[in-house]
């Protein structure tokens, strides 16, 4: 009977988390995109083995944003926004929908959720959603790193990567994207759920906007701390072309650590957190409000 009820549950998957997750993700992406662009530029610079990115052009996030604006114009801050929106529409939709569906599959009521079940559901939904959305991620990073030099539209770049590097080019760094998503989603969503649950149970705060704000702030910080080293490696691996500078994840970590020091793995941490923080705040506040709509 339990198998039958589980199967019945699977057939009655709620569509709302999918749609609301996608909408909230796109909203959060638009609000924080320039910070993400600055983070990508900071992460690709200073690579000893790559002539194009060897020079340290940006001293920090604000300097990067100001310099990009001055040299490439205001529009350059949104270079790569099209694939980023496409990525959130696919990744965000699948991520939240899968996470909520998996939780309901394992546990009937939100009150019965444990940290372990939430982490498991988070890791799984992170891996599934990021693997599907990987091509949009590669496209976004390439377009952000190139900036105003970029030739052609999003589709033009997409075709260009496919023609030059084949299907493998579009799924470049997919294992890294999946690892990062497993870490980020496996940390952020359970931290948000647990913080929210304990704040409400403490009796000090109800299920209000303030609770959602505080929970999303905590989960953004936790996510940034956990994911930054993987994020640096992923950005560098996805951005390299032709003769590979790094042989794999471990090689990239070791090379970066050896030639630039351990803290290089936390390059772009401030913009990473500055992005994950507001991103999660905008996302969860939007998501919680959308949940209240009776559809």
C-alpha positions in Angstrom: 0.0 0.0 0.0 2.8 2.4 0.8 4.2 1.9 -2.7 0.8 2.5 -4.2 0.3 5.7 -2.2 3.8 6.9 -3.2 3.0 6.3 -6.8 -0.3 8.1 -6.4 1.6 11.0 -4.9 4.0 11.1 -7.8 1.1 11.3 -10.3 -0.4 14.1 -8.3 2.7 16.3 -8.5 1.8 19.9 -7.6 2.7 22.3 -10.6 2.8 25.4 -8.4 6.3 25.1 -7.0 7.6 24.7 -10.6 5.9 27.8 -12.0 6.4 30.0 -8.9 10.0 28.8 -8.6 10.7 29.8 -12.2 9.0 33.2 -11.9 10.8 34.0 -8.6 14.2 32.9 -10.0 13.9 35.2 -13.1 12.9 38.1 -10.8 15.9 37.5 -8.6 18.3 37.2 -11.6 17.2 40.5 -13.1 17.8 42.3 -9.8 21.3 40.9 -9.1 22.8 40.3 -12.6 25.5 43.1 -12.7 26.9 41.7 -9.4 27.1 38.3 -11.0 28.9 39.8 -14.0 31.5 41.5 -11.8 32.0 38.2 -10.0 32.7 36.3 -13.2 35.2 38.9 -14.4 37.0 38.8 -11.0 37.2 35.0 -11.1 38.7 34.7 -14.6 41.4 37.3 -14.1 44.9 36.5 -12.8 45.2 33.1 -14.5 49.0 32.8 -15.0 48.8 30.3 -17.9 46.3 32.4 -20.0 47.6 35.5 -21.8 44.1 37.0 -22.2 43.2 36.8 -18.5 46.6 37.2 -17.0 46.3 40.9 -16.2 44.6 41.9 -13.0 42.2 44.6 -14.3 39.8 44.8 -11.4 40.6 45.5 -7.8 37.3 44.5 -6.4 33.6 44.3 -7.2 32.8 48.1 -7.2 35.9 48.9 -9.2 34.9 46.2 -11.7 31.4 47.6 -12.1 32.6 51.2 -12.5 35.4 50.2 -14.9 33.1 48.0 -17.1 30.6 50.9 -17.2 33.2 53.4 -18.2 35.0 51.3 -20.8 32.2 49.2 -22.2 29.0 51.2 -21.4 26.1 50.5 -19.1 24.7 47.8 -21.4 27.8 45.7 -20.8 26.7 45.1 -17.2 23.9 43.1 -18.7 25.9 41.1 -21.2 24.8 37.5 -21.0 21.4 38.4 -19.4 19.5 36.5 -22.1 21.0 33.1 -21.4 20.9 33.9 -17.7 17.1 34.4 -17.9 16.8 31.3 -19.9 18.9 29.4 -17.3 16.8 30.6 -14.4 13.5 29.8 -16.3 14.8 26.2 -16.7 17.1 25.7 -13.7 14.9 27.6 -11.2 11.7 25.9 -12.3 13.1 22.4 -12.2 15.1 23.0 -8.9 12.3 24.3 -6.7 9.7 22.1 -8.2 11.8 18.9 -7.8 12.8 19.9 -4.3 9.3 20.5 -3.1 8.0 17.3 -4.9 10.7 15.1 -3.5 10.0 16.4 0.0 6.3 15.6 -0.2 7.2 12.2 -1.6 9.3 11.4 1.5 7.4 13.3 4.2 3.7 14.1 4.3 3.7 17.2 6.4 6.2 20.1 6.4 6.4 19.8 10.2 7.8 16.3 10.0 10.8 17.4 7.7 14.2 16.8 9.1 17.5 18.4 8.1 18.7 15.1 6.5 15.6 14.6 4.3 15.8 18.2 3.2 19.6 18.0 2.4 19.0 14.8 0.4 16.2 16.4 -1.6 18.2 19.6 -2.1 21.3 17.7 -3.4 19.2 15.6 -5.8 17.2 18.5 -7.2 20.4 20.6 -7.6 22.1 17.8 -9.6 19.1 17.2 -11.8 18.2 20.8 -12.6 21.8 22.0 -13.2 22.6 19.1 -15.5 19.6 19.9 -17.7 20.4 23.7 -17.7 24.2 23.4 -18.3 24.3 24.8 -21.9 22.7 28.0 -20.8 25.3 28.3 -18.0 28.2 27.9 -20.4 26.7 30.5 -22.7 26.1 33.0 -19.9 29.7 32.7 -18.6 31.3 33.1 -22.1 29.1 36.2 -22.8 29.9 37.7 -19.4 33.7 37.1 -19.7 33.9 38.6 -23.2 31.8 41.7 -22.4 31.4 44.3 -25.2 33.8 42.4 -27.5 31.0 39.9 -28.1 29.9 39.2 -31.6 26.4 38.3 -32.4 23.3 37.3 -30.5 22.6 34.6 -27.9 21.6 32.1 -30.6 24.7 33.1 -32.7 27.0 32.3 -29.7 25.1 29.1 -29.0 25.6 27.9 -32.6 29.2 29.1 -32.5 30.0 27.0 -29.4 28.2 24.0 -30.9 30.1 24.2 -34.3 33.5 24.8 -32.7 33.3 22.4 -29.7 30.3 20.2 -30.4 27.8 18.9 -27.9 30.6 18.4 -25.4 31.3 22.2 -25.5 27.7 22.9 -24.4 28.0 20.4 -21.5 31.5 21.7 -20.6 31.9 21.7 -16.8 28.7 19.8 -16.3 30.1 17.7 -13.5 31.3 20.9 -11.8 27.9 22.6 -12.3 26.3 19.6 -10.8 28.7 19.6 -7.8 28.2 23.3 -7.2 24.4 23.0 -7.5 24.5 20.0 -5.2 26.4 22.1 -2.6 24.4 25.3 -3.1 20.9 23.7 -3.2 21.9 21.1 -0.6 22.9 23.9 1.8 20.6 26.8 0.9 17.2 25.3 0.7 17.5 23.2 3.8 19.1 26.1 5.7 16.2 28.3 4.6 13.6 25.7 5.6 15.1 25.0 9.0 15.8 28.6 9.9 12.2 29.5 9.0 10.8 26.5 10.9 12.8 27.4 14.1 12.0 31.1 13.9 8.3 30.3 13.7 8.5 27.6 16.4 10.4 29.9 18.7 7.2 32.0 18.9 9.1 35.3 18.4 8.2 35.5 14.8 5.3 34.3 12.7 5.2 33.2 9.1 5.9 36.8 8.0 8.0 38.8 5.5 10.6 39.4 8.3 11.0 35.7 8.9 11.4 35.1 5.2 13.9 37.9 5.0 16.0 36.6 7.9 15.9 33.0 6.7 16.9 33.9 3.2 19.8 36.1 4.5 21.2 33.2 6.5 20.8 30.7 3.7 22.6 33.1 1.2 25.6 33.4 3.5 25.8 29.6 4.1 25.5 29.0 0.4 28.3 31.4 -0.5 30.7 30.0 2.0 30.1 26.4 0.9 30.1 27.0 -2.9 32.8 29.6 -3.6 35.8 27.3 -4.3 33.7 25.2 -6.7 32.4 28.4 -8.3 35.9 29.7 -9.0 37.0 26.3 -10.5 33.7 26.0 -12.5 34.1 29.6 -14.0 37.7 28.9 -15.1 36.9 25.5 -16.6 33.9 26.7 -18.5 35.8 29.8 -19.8 38.8 27.9 -21.2 38.9 27.0 -24.9 41.2 24.9 -27.2 44.3 23.6 -25.4 43.0 23.0 -21.9 45.0 24.7 -19.1 43.4 22.6 -16.5 43.0 18.8 -16.8 40.1 18.5 -14.4 38.5 19.8 -11.1 41.3 18.6 -8.8 44.0 19.9 -11.2 42.3 23.3 -11.4 42.0 23.5 -7.6 45.7 22.5 -7.1 47.0 24.8 -9.9 45.1 27.7 -8.6 46.1 27.0 -5.0 49.8 26.6 -6.0 50.2 29.6 -8.3 47.8 32.0 -6.6 47.5 30.8 -3.0 44.6 29.2 -1.1 42.6 32.5 -0.9 42.4 32.5 -4.7 39.7 29.8 -4.2 37.7 32.5 -2.5 38.2 35.0 -5.3 35.0 36.9 -5.9 33.6 35.8 -2.5 32.3 39.2 -1.7 30.4 39.6 -5.0 29.4 35.9 -4.8 27.8 36.5 -1.3 26.6 39.9 -2.4 24.8 38.2 -5.2 23.7 35.0 -3.4 22.4 37.1 -0.4 20.1 39.6 -2.3 19.3 36.8 -4.9 18.0 34.6 -2.2 16.2 37.4 -0.4 14.4 38.5 -3.7 13.8 34.9 -4.6 12.2 33.7 -1.3 10.2 36.9 -0.7 8.8 36.7 -4.3 8.2 32.9 -3.9 6.4 33.2 -0.5 4.2 35.9 -1.9 3.4 33.9 -5.1 2.4 30.9 -2.8 -0.3 33.0 -1.3 -2.1 33.5 -4.7 -5.1 31.2 -5.0 -4.8 29.6 -8.4 
